[in-house]
Amino acid sequence: MLAELPADLRHALDVARERLGAFADLRYAETIGSTNDTVMQLAAAGAAEGAAVLADAQTAGRGRRGRAWSSPPGAGLYLSVLLRGEALTRAPGRSTLGAGVAAAQAIAIATGLGVSLKWPNDLVIGDRWKKLGGILCEAHGADALVVGVGINVTSAAHPPDVAARAASIEGELGRSVDRASLVVECLDQLRRLAETLRTGRGPDLLRQWREWSAPGWQDAEVRWMDGGREVRGIARDVDDDGALLVERDGRRERVIAGEVVWERHR
């Protein structure tokens, strides 16, 4: 159930309203099933670009391929934002990489913590690529793209399989951070991303993604399922559409779907 915005978040949005424009249209819930699902409903009802939902906890949060996303109360930032335009839905891989860049930039601006990006949608930290967050982009029709951002802000009691590879902003910095500022920066960076994808003007998203990419990802061995069998290759680059370019048996292949396992950092 949606609730009144917390006072600190309401104040931060008021201060930033001029630069955020329509992206200041934020709804809030203490607990929700899924912020992405709620924004999907807003999109179906004709909501304008910038409509967003933030929650303190999700009971049905999810990641790629329908996997559950651990969203314990008060531990993270769970935010979904509606973007509009066929330019965004036509290139979902590029949009996902761009949303990762937007989230990484927001974290750096709001908290000072430098993070890295692991293809296709993970925010990671350190040489061991501990997971700080993730991105889930879902299209609704031809011109609506819902961008979900999940970021671990504080340490929390995650399930054992998640806890072993999870990191948090406050755990890395050793201090508390202003969540309201982080929310505002996420909204602003996604606003900028939408404009760049729609107009083709602005920063080179793939160049930015490479600059934020996790150390050691190029030339790392990866494996994935192809036609029901597991295959292996060496990660080389990403292309203009956001696909992973992998060298396999002396030739390059595009990987655009499925689950890629990175052997270097398991």
SEZALO-553757 format. One record per residue (C-alpha): residue number from 0; x, y, z; residue in one letter. Coordinates in nm, 2 decimals. Layout:
<sites>
    k    east   north      up  r
  NUM       X       Y       Z  A
...
</sites>
This chain:
<sites>
    k    east   north      up  r
    0    0.00    0.00    0.00  M
    1    0.13    0.34   -0.10  L
    2    0.21    0.58    0.19  A
    3    0.32    0.94    0.24  E
    4    0.67    1.02    0.15  L
    5    0.91    1.04    0.45  P
    6    0.99    1.40    0.54  A
    7    1.36    1.38    0.44  D
    8    1.28    1.24    0.10  L
    9    1.00    1.50    0.05  R
   10    1.24    1.78    0.13  H
   11    1.51    1.64   -0.10  A
   12    1.26    1.61   -0.39  L
   13    1.14    1.97   -0.33  D
   14    1.50    2.10   -0.34  V
   15    1.57    1.91   -0.66  A
   16    1.23    1.95   -0.83  R
   17    1.35    2.20   -1.09  E
   18    1.62    1.97   -1.23  R
   19    1.42    1.65   -1.19  L
   20    1.10    1.78   -1.36  G
   21    0.86    1.49   -1.42  A
   22    1.11    1.26   -1.24  F
   23    1.01    1.41   -0.91  A
   24    0.68    1.22   -0.94  D
   25    0.77    0.96   -0.68  L
   26    0.54    0.73   -0.49  R
   27    0.65    0.55   -0.17  Y
   28    0.56    0.23    0.01  A
   29    0.70    0.08    0.33  E
   30    0.64   -0.27    0.20  T
   31    0.53   -0.37   -0.15  I
   32    0.52   -0.68   -0.37  G
   33    0.74   -0.55   -0.65  S
   34    0.82   -0.19   -0.74  T
   35    0.86   -0.30   -1.10  N
   36    0.51   -0.45   -1.11  D
   37    0.36   -0.14   -0.95  T
   38    0.52    0.09   -1.21  V
   39    0.40   -0.15   -1.49  M
   40    0.05   -0.09   -1.36  Q
   41    0.11    0.28   -1.38  L
   42    0.24    0.25   -1.73  A
   43   -0.07    0.05   -1.83  A
   44   -0.28    0.33   -1.69  A
   45   -0.11    0.59   -1.91  G
   46    0.13    0.74   -1.65  A
   47    0.39    0.99   -1.79  A
   48    0.76    0.93   -1.81  E
   49    0.92    0.98   -1.47  G
   50    0.65    0.81   -1.26  A
   51    0.84    0.62   -1.00  A
   52    0.79    0.39   -0.69  V
   53    1.03    0.35   -0.40  L
   54    0.99    0.09   -0.13  A
   55    1.17    0.01    0.20  D
   56    1.10   -0.36    0.14  A
   57    0.97   -0.59   -0.13  Q
   58    0.79   -0.92   -0.07  T
   59    0.81   -1.03   -0.44  A
   60    1.12   -0.85   -0.57  G
   61    1.29   -1.02   -0.86  R
   62    1.60   -1.01   -1.07  G
   63    1.68   -1.15   -1.42  R
   64    1.51   -1.46   -1.55  R
   65    1.25   -1.44   -1.27  G
   66    1.49   -1.50   -0.99  R
   67    1.39   -1.38   -0.64  A
   68    1.56   -1.06   -0.53  W
   69    1.64   -1.03   -0.16  S
   70    1.48   -0.71   -0.04  S
   71    1.49   -0.70    0.34  P
   72    1.32   -0.41    0.52  P
   73    1.52   -0.10    0.56  G
   74    1.84   -0.24    0.41  A
   75    1.83   -0.12    0.06  G
   76    1.70    0.12   -0.20  L
   77    1.43   -0.05   -0.41  Y
   78    1.33    0.19   -0.69  L
   79    1.15    0.16   -1.02  S
   80    1.11    0.43   -1.28  V
   81    0.90    0.46   -1.60  L
   82    1.08    0.57   -1.91  L
   83    0.90    0.63   -2.24  R
   84    1.00    0.60   -2.61  G
   85    1.05    0.33   -2.87  E
   86    1.42    0.41   -2.88  A
   87    1.45    0.26   -2.53  L
   88    1.24   -0.05   -2.58  T
   89    1.39   -0.13   -2.92  R
   90    1.74   -0.17   -2.77  A
   91    1.68   -0.34   -2.43  P
   92    2.05   -0.45   -2.39  G
   93    2.17   -0.10   -2.45  R
   94    1.91    0.04   -2.21  S
   95    2.02   -0.20   -1.94  T
   96    2.38   -0.11   -1.97  L
   97    2.29    0.26   -1.96  G
   98    2.08    0.21   -1.65  A
   99    2.38    0.04   -1.49  G
  100    2.59    0.34   -1.57  V
  101    2.32    0.57   -1.43  A
  102    2.30    0.38   -1.10  A
  103    2.68    0.37   -1.06  A
  104    2.71    0.74   -1.13  Q
  105    2.43    0.81   -0.88  A
  106    2.61    0.61   -0.61  I
  107    2.94    0.79   -0.67  A
  108    2.78    1.13   -0.66  I
  109    2.56    1.08   -0.36  A
  110    2.80    0.87   -0.14  T
  111    3.15    0.89   -0.29  G
  112    3.17    0.52   -0.33  L
  113    3.32    0.40   -0.66  G
  114    3.15    0.08   -0.79  V
  115    3.19   -0.13   -1.10  S
  116    2.95   -0.29   -1.35  L
  117    2.94   -0.66   -1.44  K
  118    2.76   -0.76   -1.76  W
  119    2.47   -0.74   -1.81  P
  120    2.31   -0.58   -1.50  N
  121    2.51   -0.61   -1.18  D
  122    2.66   -0.34   -0.96  L
  123    2.97   -0.49   -0.79  V
  124    3.25   -0.38   -0.56  I
  125    3.62   -0.49   -0.53  G
  126    3.83   -0.75   -0.70  D
  127    3.60   -1.03   -0.59  R
  128    3.30   -0.86   -0.75  W
  129    3.08   -0.87   -0.44  K
  130    2.73   -0.77   -0.54  K
  131    2.61   -0.42   -0.44  L
  132    2.30   -0.41   -0.65  G
  133    2.13   -0.49   -0.98  G
  134    1.92   -0.35   -1.26  I
  135    1.60   -0.50   -1.41  L
  136    1.46   -0.34   -1.73  C
  137    1.12   -0.46   -1.85  E
  138    0.93   -0.33   -2.15  A
  139    0.56   -0.26   -2.14  H
  140    0.43   -0.23   -2.49  G
  141    0.62   -0.05   -2.76  A
  142    0.71    0.27   -2.58  D
  143    0.73    0.20   -2.20  A
  144    1.03    0.08   -2.02  L
  145    1.03    0.01   -1.65  V
  146    1.38    0.04   -1.50  V
  147    1.42   -0.13   -1.16  G
  148    1.72   -0.05   -0.94  V
  149    1.80   -0.24   -0.63  G
  150    2.10   -0.12   -0.42  I
  151    2.22   -0.27   -0.08  N
  152    2.26    0.04    0.14  V
  153    2.32   -0.13    0.48  T
  154    2.43   -0.48    0.58  S
  155    2.13   -0.71    0.63  A
  156    2.03   -1.06    0.70  A
  157    2.01   -1.20    0.34  H
  158    1.96   -1.57    0.26  P
  159    2.29   -1.77    0.29  P
  160    2.35   -1.79   -0.08  D
  161    2.31   -1.41   -0.11  V
  162    2.50   -1.31    0.20  A
  163    2.82   -1.48    0.09  A
  164    2.85   -1.26   -0.22  R
  165    2.67   -0.94   -0.10  A
  166    2.81   -0.60   -0.02  A
  167    2.65   -0.27    0.10  S
  168    2.74    0.09    0.06  I
  169    2.76    0.16    0.43  E
  170    2.95   -0.16    0.49  G
  171    3.21   -0.05    0.23  E
  172    3.23    0.31    0.35  L
  173    3.21    0.24    0.73  G
  174    2.96    0.52    0.78  R
  175    2.59    0.60    0.72  S
  176    2.48    0.76    0.40  V
  177    2.19    0.99    0.31  D
  178    1.94    0.77    0.13  R
  179    1.72    1.06    0.02  A
  180    2.02    1.21   -0.17  S
  181    2.08    0.87   -0.33  L
  182    1.72    0.84   -0.45  V
  183    1.73    1.19   -0.60  V
  184    2.06    1.11   -0.79  E
  185    1.92    0.79   -0.92  C
  186    1.61    0.97   -1.05  L
  187    1.83    1.24   -1.21  D
  188    2.07    1.00   -1.38  Q
  189    1.78    0.80   -1.52  L
  190    1.63    1.12   -1.65  R
  191    1.95    1.20   -1.83  R
  192    1.97    0.84   -1.96  L
  193    1.62    0.86   -2.11  A
  194    1.71    1.18   -2.30  E
  195    2.04    1.03   -2.43  T
  196    1.87    0.72   -2.56  L
  197    1.58    0.91   -2.71  R
  198    1.78    1.18   -2.89  T
  199    2.12    1.01   -2.95  G
  200    2.28    1.32   -2.80  R
  201    2.49    1.31   -2.49  G
  202    2.76    1.08   -2.36  P
  203    2.87    0.76   -2.54  D
  204    2.69    0.50   -2.32  L
  205    2.91    0.21   -2.42  L
  206    3.23    0.41   -2.36  R
  207    3.09    0.50   -2.02  Q
  208    3.00    0.14   -1.95  W
  209    3.35    0.02   -2.03  R
  210    3.49    0.29   -1.80  E
  211    3.27    0.16   -1.51  W
  212    3.32   -0.21   -1.60  S
  213    3.45   -0.45   -1.34  A
  214    3.83   -0.51   -1.34  P
  215    3.93   -0.83   -1.52  G
  216    3.61   -0.89   -1.71  W
  217    3.77   -0.88   -2.05  Q
  218    3.96   -1.20   -2.12  D
  219    3.77   -1.38   -1.84  A
  220    3.63   -1.73   -1.91  E
  221    3.25   -1.75   -1.92  V
  222    3.00   -2.03   -1.97  R
  223    2.64   -2.04   -2.07  W
  224    2.37   -2.26   -2.20  M
  225    2.33   -2.28   -2.58  D
  226    2.06   -2.51   -2.72  G
  227    2.04   -2.72   -2.40  G
  228    2.42   -2.77   -2.37  R
  229    2.68   -2.58   -2.17  E
  230    2.94   -2.40   -2.38  V
  231    3.24   -2.19   -2.28  R
  232    3.42   -1.89   -2.42  G
  233    3.63   -1.59   -2.35  I
  234    3.46   -1.25   -2.29  A
  235    3.61   -0.99   -2.52  R
  236    3.38   -0.68   -2.54  D
  237    3.02   -0.55   -2.57  V
  238    2.87   -0.43   -2.89  D
  239    2.65   -0.13   -2.98  D
  240    2.34   -0.31   -2.88  D
  241    2.47   -0.42   -2.54  G
  242    2.54   -0.78   -2.63  A
  243    2.84   -0.96   -2.48  L
  244    3.10   -1.05   -2.74  L
  245    3.25   -1.39   -2.66  V
  246    3.53   -1.57   -2.84  E
  247    3.45   -1.94   -2.89  R
  248    3.63   -2.19   -3.10  D
  249    3.82   -1.92   -3.28  G
  250    3.52   -1.70   -3.37  R
  251    3.32   -1.43   -3.20  R
  252    2.96   -1.48   -3.09  E
  253    2.70   -1.25   -2.95  R
  254    2.55   -1.35   -2.62  V
  255    2.22   -1.16   -2.55  I
  256    2.02   -1.38   -2.33  A
  257    2.05   -1.66   -2.07  G
  258    2.26   -1.68   -1.77  E
  259    2.63   -1.62   -1.81  V
  260    2.86   -1.75   -1.54  V
  261    3.19   -1.58   -1.50  W
  262    3.46   -1.83   -1.41  E
  263    3.71   -1.59   -1.28  R
  264    3.49   -1.46   -0.99  H
  265    3.25   -1.73   -0.87  R
</sites>
